[in-house]
């Protein structure tokens, strides 16, 4: 049975990759991903608002059409 040394619980520099060798690039990459996530969420909210607006406009148009049909005698 081999004993694990205390160093085994630490991550080696090679496993950390660009965090160790280029922390600025790592954080820039994180910021870019965060901005993409925010942009995606903003786009989703805009899409939901557009869908609500279209539904509201369709509802208004349908109500106007029904009113117009009733006004003209119901198509008789």
Phi and psi in radians as a Rosetta constraint file:
Dihedral C 1 N 2 CA 2 C 2 CIRCULARHARMONIC -1.693 0.35
Dihedral N 2 CA 2 C 2 N 3 CIRCULARHARMONIC 2.449 0.35
Dihedral C 2 N 3 CA 3 C 3 CIRCULARHARMONIC -1.523 0.35
Dihedral N 3 CA 3 C 3 N 4 CIRCULARHARMONIC 2.520 0.35
Dihedral C 3 N 4 CA 4 C 4 CIRCULARHARMONIC -1.526 0.35
Dihedral N 4 CA 4 C 4 N 5 CIRCULARHARMONIC 2.364 0.35
Dihedral C 4 N 5 CA 5 C 5 CIRCULARHARMONIC -1.409 0.35
Dihedral N 5 CA 5 C 5 N 6 CIRCULARHARMONIC 2.779 0.35
Dihedral C 5 N 6 CA 6 C 6 CIRCULARHARMONIC -1.043 0.35
Dihedral N 6 CA 6 C 6 N 7 CIRCULARHARMONIC -0.422 0.35
Dihedral C 6 N 7 CA 7 C 7 CIRCULARHARMONIC -1.242 0.35
Dihedral N 7 CA 7 C 7 N 8 CIRCULARHARMONIC -0.356 0.35
Dihedral C 7 N 8 CA 8 C 8 CIRCULARHARMONIC -1.099 0.35
Dihedral N 8 CA 8 C 8 N 9 CIRCULARHARMONIC -0.440 0.35
Dihedral C 8 N 9 CA 9 C 9 CIRCULARHARMONIC -1.424 0.35
Dihedral N 9 CA 9 C 9 N 10 CIRCULARHARMONIC -0.185 0.35
Dihedral C 9 N 10 CA 10 C 10 CIRCULARHARMONIC -1.635 0.35
Dihedral N 10 CA 10 C 10 N 11 CIRCULARHARMONIC 2.617 0.35
Dihedral C 10 N 11 CA 11 C 11 CIRCULARHARMONIC -1.446 0.35
Dihedral N 11 CA 11 C 11 N 12 CIRCULARHARMONIC 2.363 0.35
Dihedral C 11 N 12 CA 12 C 12 CIRCULARHARMONIC -1.342 0.35
Dihedral N 12 CA 12 C 12 N 13 CIRCULARHARMONIC 2.802 0.35
Dihedral C 12 N 13 CA 13 C 13 CIRCULARHARMONIC -1.094 0.35
Dihedral N 13 CA 13 C 13 N 14 CIRCULARHARMONIC -0.603 0.35
Dihedral C 13 N 14 CA 14 C 14 CIRCULARHARMONIC -1.188 0.35
Dihedral N 14 CA 14 C 14 N 15 CIRCULARHARMONIC -0.522 0.35
Dihedral C 14 N 15 CA 15 C 15 CIRCULARHARMONIC -1.268 0.35
Dihedral N 15 CA 15 C 15 N 16 CIRCULARHARMONIC -0.513 0.35
Dihedral C 15 N 16 CA 16 C 16 CIRCULARHARMONIC -1.351 0.35
Dihedral N 16 CA 16 C 16 N 17 CIRCULARHARMONIC -0.412 0.35
Dihedral C 16 N 17 CA 17 C 17 CIRCULARHARMONIC 1.042 0.35
Dihedral N 17 CA 17 C 17 N 18 CIRCULARHARMONIC -2.152 0.35
Dihedral C 17 N 18 CA 18 C 18 CIRCULARHARMONIC -1.229 0.35
Dihedral N 18 CA 18 C 18 N 19 CIRCULARHARMONIC -0.246 0.35
Dihedral C 18 N 19 CA 19 C 19 CIRCULARHARMONIC -1.109 0.35
Dihedral N 19 CA 19 C 19 N 20 CIRCULARHARMONIC -0.738 0.35
Dihedral C 19 N 20 CA 20 C 20 CIRCULARHARMONIC -1.343 0.35
Dihedral N 20 CA 20 C 20 N 21 CIRCULARHARMONIC -0.784 0.35
Dihedral C 20 N 21 CA 21 C 21 CIRCULARHARMONIC -1.438 0.35
Dihedral N 21 CA 21 C 21 N 22 CIRCULARHARMONIC -0.515 0.35
Dihedral C 21 N 22 CA 22 C 22 CIRCULARHARMONIC -2.600 0.35
Dihedral N 22 CA 22 C 22 N 23 CIRCULARHARMONIC 1.319 0.35
Dihedral C 22 N 23 CA 23 C 23 CIRCULARHARMONIC -1.089 0.35
Dihedral N 23 CA 23 C 23 N 24 CIRCULARHARMONIC -0.557 0.35
Dihedral C 23 N 24 CA 24 C 24 CIRCULARHARMONIC -1.109 0.35
Dihedral N 24 CA 24 C 24 N 25 CIRCULARHARMONIC -0.777 0.35
Dihedral C 24 N 25 CA 25 C 25 CIRCULARHARMONIC -1.119 0.35
Dihedral N 25 CA 25 C 25 N 26 CIRCULARHARMONIC -0.653 0.35
Dihedral C 25 N 26 CA 26 C 26 CIRCULARHARMONIC -1.074 0.35
Dihedral N 26 CA 26 C 26 N 27 CIRCULARHARMONIC -0.826 0.35
Dihedral C 26 N 27 CA 27 C 27 CIRCULARHARMONIC -1.231 0.35
Dihedral N 27 CA 27 C 27 N 28 CIRCULARHARMONIC -0.579 0.35
Dihedral C 27 N 28 CA 28 C 28 CIRCULARHARMONIC -1.114 0.35
Dihedral N 28 CA 28 C 28 N 29 CIRCULARHARMONIC -0.684 0.35
Dihedral C 28 N 29 CA 29 C 29 CIRCULARHARMONIC -1.117 0.35
Dihedral N 29 CA 29 C 29 N 30 CIRCULARHARMONIC -0.745 0.35
Dihedral C 29 N 30 CA 30 C 30 CIRCULARHARMONIC -1.080 0.35
Dihedral N 30 CA 30 C 30 N 31 CIRCULARHARMONIC -0.765 0.35
Dihedral C 30 N 31 CA 31 C 31 CIRCULARHARMONIC -1.088 0.35
Dihedral N 31 CA 31 C 31 N 32 CIRCULARHARMONIC -0.700 0.35
Dihedral C 31 N 32 CA 32 C 32 CIRCULARHARMONIC -1.111 0.35
Dihedral N 32 CA 32 C 32 N 33 CIRCULARHARMONIC -0.748 0.35
Dihedral C 32 N 33 CA 33 C 33 CIRCULARHARMONIC -1.144 0.35
Dihedral N 33 CA 33 C 33 N 34 CIRCULARHARMONIC -0.660 0.35
Dihedral C 33 N 34 CA 34 C 34 CIRCULARHARMONIC -1.129 0.35
Dihedral N 34 CA 34 C 34 N 35 CIRCULARHARMONIC -0.731 0.35
Dihedral C 34 N 35 CA 35 C 35 CIRCULARHARMONIC -1.123 0.35
Dihedral N 35 CA 35 C 35 N 36 CIRCULARHARMONIC -0.677 0.35
Dihedral C 35 N 36 CA 36 C 36 CIRCULARHARMONIC -1.105 0.35
Dihedral N 36 CA 36 C 36 N 37 CIRCULARHARMONIC -0.693 0.35
Dihedral C 36 N 37 CA 37 C 37 CIRCULARHARMONIC -1.142 0.35
Dihedral N 37 CA 37 C 37 N 38 CIRCULARHARMONIC -0.779 0.35
Dihedral C 37 N 38 CA 38 C 38 CIRCULARHARMONIC -1.093 0.35
Dihedral N 38 CA 38 C 38 N 39 CIRCULARHARMONIC -0.743 0.35
Dihedral C 38 N 39 CA 39 C 39 CIRCULARHARMONIC -1.113 0.35
Dihedral N 39 CA 39 C 39 N 40 CIRCULARHARMONIC -0.708 0.35
Dihedral C 39 N 40 CA 40 C 40 CIRCULARHARMONIC -1.102 0.35
Dihedral N 40 CA 40 C 40 N 41 CIRCULARHARMONIC -0.762 0.35
Dihedral C 40 N 41 CA 41 C 41 CIRCULARHARMONIC -1.126 0.35
Dihedral N 41 CA 41 C 41 N 42 CIRCULARHARMONIC -0.701 0.35
Dihedral C 41 N 42 CA 42 C 42 CIRCULARHARMONIC -1.113 0.35
Dihedral N 42 CA 42 C 42 N 43 CIRCULARHARMONIC -0.736 0.35
Dihedral C 42 N 43 CA 43 C 43 CIRCULARHARMONIC -1.104 0.35
Dihedral N 43 CA 43 C 43 N 44 CIRCULARHARMONIC -0.682 0.35
Dihedral C 43 N 44 CA 44 C 44 CIRCULARHARMONIC -1.133 0.35
Dihedral N 44 CA 44 C 44 N 45 CIRCULARHARMONIC -0.737 0.35
Dihedral C 44 N 45 CA 45 C 45 CIRCULARHARMONIC -1.109 0.35
Dihedral N 45 CA 45 C 45 N 46 CIRCULARHARMONIC -0.722 0.35
Dihedral C 45 N 46 CA 46 C 46 CIRCULARHARMONIC -1.100 0.35
Dihedral N 46 CA 46 C 46 N 47 CIRCULARHARMONIC -0.703 0.35
Dihedral C 46 N 47 CA 47 C 47 CIRCULARHARMONIC -1.099 0.35
Dihedral N 47 CA 47 C 47 N 48 CIRCULARHARMONIC -0.745 0.35
Dihedral C 47 N 48 CA 48 C 48 CIRCULARHARMONIC -1.118 0.35
Dihedral N 48 CA 48 C 48 N 49 CIRCULARHARMONIC -0.731 0.35
Dihedral C 48 N 49 CA 49 C 49 CIRCULARHARMONIC -1.114 0.35
Dihedral N 49 CA 49 C 49 N 50 CIRCULARHARMONIC -0.709 0.35
Dihedral C 49 N 50 CA 50 C 50 CIRCULARHARMONIC -1.110 0.35
Dihedral N 50 CA 50 C 50 N 51 CIRCULARHARMONIC -0.732 0.35
Dihedral C 50 N 51 CA 51 C 51 CIRCULARHARMONIC -1.091 0.35
Dihedral N 51 CA 51 C 51 N 52 CIRCULARHARMONIC -0.703 0.35
Dihedral C 51 N 52 CA 52 C 52 CIRCULARHARMONIC -1.118 0.35
Dihedral N 52 CA 52 C 52 N 53 CIRCULARHARMONIC -0.745 0.35
Dihedral C 52 N 53 CA 53 C 53 CIRCULARHARMONIC -1.109 0.35
Dihedral N 53 CA 53 C 53 N 54 CIRCULARHARMONIC -0.783 0.35
Dihedral C 53 N 54 CA 54 C 54 CIRCULARHARMONIC -1.085 0.35
Dihedral N 54 CA 54 C 54 N 55 CIRCULARHARMONIC -0.766 0.35
Dihedral C 54 N 55 CA 55 C 55 CIRCULARHARMONIC -1.091 0.35
Dihedral N 55 CA 55 C 55 N 56 CIRCULARHARMONIC -0.724 0.35
Dihedral C 55 N 56 CA 56 C 56 CIRCULARHARMONIC -1.133 0.35
Dihedral N 56 CA 56 C 56 N 57 CIRCULARHARMONIC -0.752 0.35
Dihedral C 56 N 57 CA 57 C 57 CIRCULARHARMONIC -1.146 0.35
Dihedral N 57 CA 57 C 57 N 58 CIRCULARHARMONIC -0.687 0.35
Dihedral C 57 N 58 CA 58 C 58 CIRCULARHARMONIC -1.118 0.35
Dihedral N 58 CA 58 C 58 N 59 CIRCULARHARMONIC -0.676 0.35
Dihedral C 58 N 59 CA 59 C 59 CIRCULARHARMONIC -1.126 0.35
Dihedral N 59 CA 59 C 59 N 60 CIRCULARHARMONIC -0.763 0.35
Dihedral C 59 N 60 CA 60 C 60 CIRCULARHARMONIC -1.108 0.35
Dihedral N 60 CA 60 C 60 N 61 CIRCULARHARMONIC -0.741 0.35
Dihedral C 60 N 61 CA 61 C 61 CIRCULARHARMONIC -1.110 0.35
Dihedral N 61 CA 61 C 61 N 62 CIRCULARHARMONIC -0.732 0.35
Dihedral C 61 N 62 CA 62 C 62 CIRCULARHARMONIC -1.125 0.35
Dihedral N 62 CA 62 C 62 N 63 CIRCULARHARMONIC -0.759 0.35
Dihedral C 62 N 63 CA 63 C 63 CIRCULARHARMONIC -1.095 0.35
Dihedral N 63 CA 63 C 63 N 64 CIRCULARHARMONIC -0.733 0.35
Dihedral C 63 N 64 CA 64 C 64 CIRCULARHARMONIC -1.097 0.35
Dihedral N 64 CA 64 C 64 N 65 CIRCULARHARMONIC -0.761 0.35
Dihedral C 64 N 65 CA 65 C 65 CIRCULARHARMONIC -1.074 0.35
Dihedral N 65 CA 65 C 65 N 66 CIRCULARHARMONIC -0.777 0.35
Dihedral C 65 N 66 CA 66 C 66 CIRCULARHARMONIC -1.104 0.35
Dihedral N 66 CA 66 C 66 N 67 CIRCULARHARMONIC -0.702 0.35
Dihedral C 66 N 67 CA 67 C 67 CIRCULARHARMONIC -1.094 0.35
Dihedral N 67 CA 67 C 67 N 68 CIRCULARHARMONIC -0.752 0.35
Dihedral C 67 N 68 CA 68 C 68 CIRCULARHARMONIC -1.128 0.35
Dihedral N 68 CA 68 C 68 N 69 CIRCULARHARMONIC -0.711 0.35
Dihedral C 68 N 69 CA 69 C 69 CIRCULARHARMONIC -1.124 0.35
Dihedral N 69 CA 69 C 69 N 70 CIRCULARHARMONIC -0.756 0.35
Dihedral C 69 N 70 CA 70 C 70 CIRCULARHARMONIC -1.110 0.35
Dihedral N 70 CA 70 C 70 N 71 CIRCULARHARMONIC -0.685 0.35
Dihedral C 70 N 71 CA 71 C 71 CIRCULARHARMONIC -1.112 0.35
Dihedral N 71 CA 71 C 71 N 72 CIRCULARHARMONIC -0.654 0.35
Dihedral C 71 N 72 CA 72 C 72 CIRCULARHARMONIC -1.485 0.35
Dihedral N 72 CA 72 C 72 N 73 CIRCULARHARMONIC 0.105 0.35
Dihedral C 72 N 73 CA 73 C 73 CIRCULARHARMONIC 1.759 0.35
Dihedral N 73 CA 73 C 73 N 74 CIRCULARHARMONIC 0.220 0.35
Dihedral C 73 N 74 CA 74 C 74 CIRCULARHARMONIC 1.295 0.35
Dihedral N 74 CA 74 C 74 N 75 CIRCULARHARMONIC 0.376 0.35
Dihedral C 74 N 75 CA 75 C 75 CIRCULARHARMONIC 1.323 0.35
Dihedral N 75 CA 75 C 75 N 76 CIRCULARHARMONIC 0.388 0.35
